[in-house]
Amino acid sequence: MFGNMGDMSKMLEGMQENAAKLQADLESKTFSAKSGGGMVEVSLNGKGEVIDINIDDSLMEDKDSLQILLIGAFNDASKMVQQNQQNSAMNMLGGFGA
């Protein structure tokens, strides 16, 4: 029914190796998004973790604008990360004839 169990084991090992490579690839990528004409920039790694935030000094006294621009930049960067994760997963699955 499942064919050769050795072949299945090799296939599972290959999937685990590819998953580990995918994880390492995601961790090594950086996604940055700007808002407010570049007044706020947020950078996330491929896992969606914040790795850097740059805020123009002129926003330090305008809390409301700063909050709005941070939310926009975070949302944009997060979308980039999600799209990359989906594309990477699809590419990985494509290698297994899925």
N, C-alpha and C positions, 0 to 999 in steps of 0.2 A: 504494500500500500504506500509506504513512504520511500521505497527504493532502498538504496544503500545507506545505512545509518552513518557510515563514515563520511559519505558525501554531505549528508545533512549536518554533521558535526563541523565539517570544513566550511560549509555555508554560514553557520552560526558564528564561527570564529571570524570569518570575513566581515560579517555584519558588525561584530563587536569592534573590530579594528577600524572599520569605517566610521562607527559612532565615535570612537576615541579621536580619530582624525578630525571629524566634524566639530567636536567640542573644542579641540585645540585651535582650529581655524576660527571658530566663533570668538574665542577669547583673544585672539590676536588682532581682530579687526576693530576699527574705531569709526564711529558714526557721529558726525557733528551737525548740529542744526543751529541756525541763527534766527533771531527775531528782532524786530525794531530796527531794521536796517543795519544789523550787525552790532547793535548795542548790547545784546545778550547772546552768548554762545554756550551751548551745552554739548558735551561730548560723552558718549556712552560706548562701552565695549560691546562686543557681539553678544554678550550674555545679558545686556540691558543694564549693567551696573554703571553708575555715574563715575566718570574718571576725571572730569574737568568742567569747571564753570568759569566763564569770563563775563564780567559785568562792567559796562562803561561807568566811570566815576560819576557822570552826570545823573545817573539813575539812583544814586545812593540816598537822595533826599526825596524821592518820589516813590514811596512804597507801593502804591496802587499800580502804577505803570510797571514797576519792576516785577510784581507778582504776575501780571498779565503776560509780560514778555517771557518770563521763566516758564510759565505753563505752556505757552505756545512752542517754545524751543524744546522743552521736554517731550511734548506730544509728537512733534515732528521727528525728533531723534528716535523716539520709541517706535514709531511706525517704520523707520528705516531698519531698525534692528529686527522687528517682526518679519518684515519682507525678506530680509537676508536669511533668517532662520528657516522660513518656509521654502525659499529657493534652495537652500543647502539640503534640507530634508528631502525635497523632491528629487534633487540630483542624486542623493545617496540611494533613494529607493529605485530610481531609474536604473542604477547599476545592477539591480537584482531582478530586472525584468518585470517590475511592478507596474 
